[in-house]
């Protein structure tokens, strides 16, 4: 049962060759002290990480200060003084 030894070795080499074990950039940000919601929101893969149920990300987003900021972001019109990329 399972893979033959040669196939298992090849699979292990491919795993390391393509660096499939890397930590997401979001995890690296979350490991940093003082990371902000805005920094996380600027990451391209933040929605994908939420869909993948990244536990560290979901725990961070469910903190009171993050929830309050998220509600503010969706209920208040952003300042016209902000650059367009930040506003939308």
Rosetta constraint file for C-alpha pairs under 8 A:
AtomPair CA 3 CA 7 HARMONIC 5.89 0.50
AtomPair CA 3 CA 8 HARMONIC 5.70 0.50
AtomPair CA 4 CA 8 HARMONIC 6.21 0.50
AtomPair CA 5 CA 9 HARMONIC 6.15 0.50
AtomPair CA 6 CA 10 HARMONIC 6.18 0.50
AtomPair CA 7 CA 11 HARMONIC 6.08 0.50
AtomPair CA 8 CA 12 HARMONIC 6.20 0.50
AtomPair CA 9 CA 13 HARMONIC 6.22 0.50
AtomPair CA 10 CA 14 HARMONIC 6.16 0.50
AtomPair CA 11 CA 15 HARMONIC 6.16 0.50
AtomPair CA 12 CA 16 HARMONIC 6.51 0.50
AtomPair CA 13 CA 17 HARMONIC 5.86 0.50
AtomPair CA 14 CA 18 HARMONIC 6.02 0.50
AtomPair CA 15 CA 19 HARMONIC 6.09 0.50
AtomPair CA 15 CA 20 HARMONIC 5.59 0.50
AtomPair CA 15 CA 21 HARMONIC 7.33 0.50
AtomPair CA 16 CA 20 HARMONIC 6.53 0.50
AtomPair CA 16 CA 21 HARMONIC 7.29 0.50
AtomPair CA 23 CA 27 HARMONIC 6.39 0.50
AtomPair CA 23 CA 28 HARMONIC 7.02 0.50
AtomPair CA 24 CA 28 HARMONIC 6.52 0.50
AtomPair CA 25 CA 29 HARMONIC 6.22 0.50
AtomPair CA 26 CA 30 HARMONIC 6.12 0.50
AtomPair CA 26 CA 40 HARMONIC 6.80 0.50
AtomPair CA 26 CA 43 HARMONIC 7.37 0.50
AtomPair CA 26 CA 45 HARMONIC 7.97 0.50
AtomPair CA 26 CA 46 HARMONIC 7.23 0.50
AtomPair CA 26 CA 57 HARMONIC 7.53 0.50
AtomPair CA 27 CA 31 HARMONIC 6.19 0.50
AtomPair CA 27 CA 56 HARMONIC 7.13 0.50
AtomPair CA 27 CA 57 HARMONIC 7.42 0.50
AtomPair CA 28 CA 32 HARMONIC 6.67 0.50
AtomPair CA 29 CA 35 HARMONIC 6.36 0.50
AtomPair CA 29 CA 40 HARMONIC 7.47 0.50
AtomPair CA 30 CA 35 HARMONIC 6.33 0.50
AtomPair CA 30 CA 56 HARMONIC 7.18 0.50
AtomPair CA 30 CA 57 HARMONIC 7.21 0.50
AtomPair CA 30 CA 60 HARMONIC 7.92 0.50
AtomPair CA 35 CA 39 HARMONIC 6.75 0.50
AtomPair CA 35 CA 40 HARMONIC 7.75 0.50
AtomPair CA 36 CA 40 HARMONIC 6.61 0.50
AtomPair CA 37 CA 41 HARMONIC 6.08 0.50
AtomPair CA 37 CA 61 HARMONIC 7.75 0.50
AtomPair CA 37 CA 66 HARMONIC 6.51 0.50
AtomPair CA 37 CA 69 HARMONIC 7.98 0.50
AtomPair CA 38 CA 42 HARMONIC 6.30 0.50
AtomPair CA 39 CA 43 HARMONIC 7.05 0.50
AtomPair CA 40 CA 46 HARMONIC 6.77 0.50
AtomPair CA 41 CA 46 HARMONIC 6.51 0.50
AtomPair CA 42 CA 46 HARMONIC 7.99 0.50
AtomPair CA 45 CA 49 HARMONIC 6.06 0.50
AtomPair CA 46 CA 50 HARMONIC 6.27 0.50
AtomPair CA 47 CA 51 HARMONIC 6.20 0.50
AtomPair CA 48 CA 52 HARMONIC 6.10 0.50
AtomPair CA 49 CA 53 HARMONIC 6.23 0.50
AtomPair CA 49 CA 54 HARMONIC 5.45 0.50
AtomPair CA 49 CA 57 HARMONIC 7.52 0.50
AtomPair CA 50 CA 54 HARMONIC 5.82 0.50
AtomPair CA 50 CA 57 HARMONIC 7.07 0.50
AtomPair CA 50 CA 58 HARMONIC 6.75 0.50
AtomPair CA 53 CA 57 HARMONIC 7.93 0.50
AtomPair CA 53 CA 58 HARMONIC 6.90 0.50
AtomPair CA 54 CA 58 HARMONIC 6.16 0.50
AtomPair CA 55 CA 59 HARMONIC 6.04 0.50
AtomPair CA 56 CA 60 HARMONIC 6.20 0.50
AtomPair CA 57 CA 61 HARMONIC 6.12 0.50
AtomPair CA 58 CA 62 HARMONIC 6.08 0.50
AtomPair CA 59 CA 63 HARMONIC 6.68 0.50
AtomPair CA 60 CA 66 HARMONIC 7.32 0.50
AtomPair CA 61 CA 66 HARMONIC 5.44 0.50
AtomPair CA 61 CA 67 HARMONIC 6.50 0.50
AtomPair CA 62 CA 66 HARMONIC 6.49 0.50
AtomPair CA 62 CA 67 HARMONIC 5.98 0.50
AtomPair CA 63 CA 67 HARMONIC 6.19 0.50
AtomPair CA 64 CA 68 HARMONIC 6.14 0.50
AtomPair CA 65 CA 69 HARMONIC 6.20 0.50
AtomPair CA 66 CA 70 HARMONIC 6.02 0.50
AtomPair CA 67 CA 71 HARMONIC 6.18 0.50
AtomPair CA 68 CA 72 HARMONIC 6.20 0.50
AtomPair CA 69 CA 73 HARMONIC 6.11 0.50
AtomPair CA 70 CA 74 HARMONIC 6.44 0.50
AtomPair CA 71 CA 75 HARMONIC 6.05 0.50
AtomPair CA 72 CA 76 HARMONIC 5.65 0.50
AtomPair CA 73 CA 77 HARMONIC 7.75 0.50
AtomPair CA 73 CA 78 HARMONIC 7.64 0.50
AtomPair CA 78 CA 82 HARMONIC 7.46 0.50
AtomPair CA 78 CA 87 HARMONIC 5.72 0.50
AtomPair CA 79 CA 87 HARMONIC 7.40 0.50
AtomPair CA 80 CA 87 HARMONIC 7.81 0.50
AtomPair CA 82 CA 86 HARMONIC 6.32 0.50
AtomPair CA 82 CA 87 HARMONIC 6.06 0.50
AtomPair CA 83 CA 87 HARMONIC 6.28 0.50
AtomPair CA 84 CA 88 HARMONIC 6.12 0.50
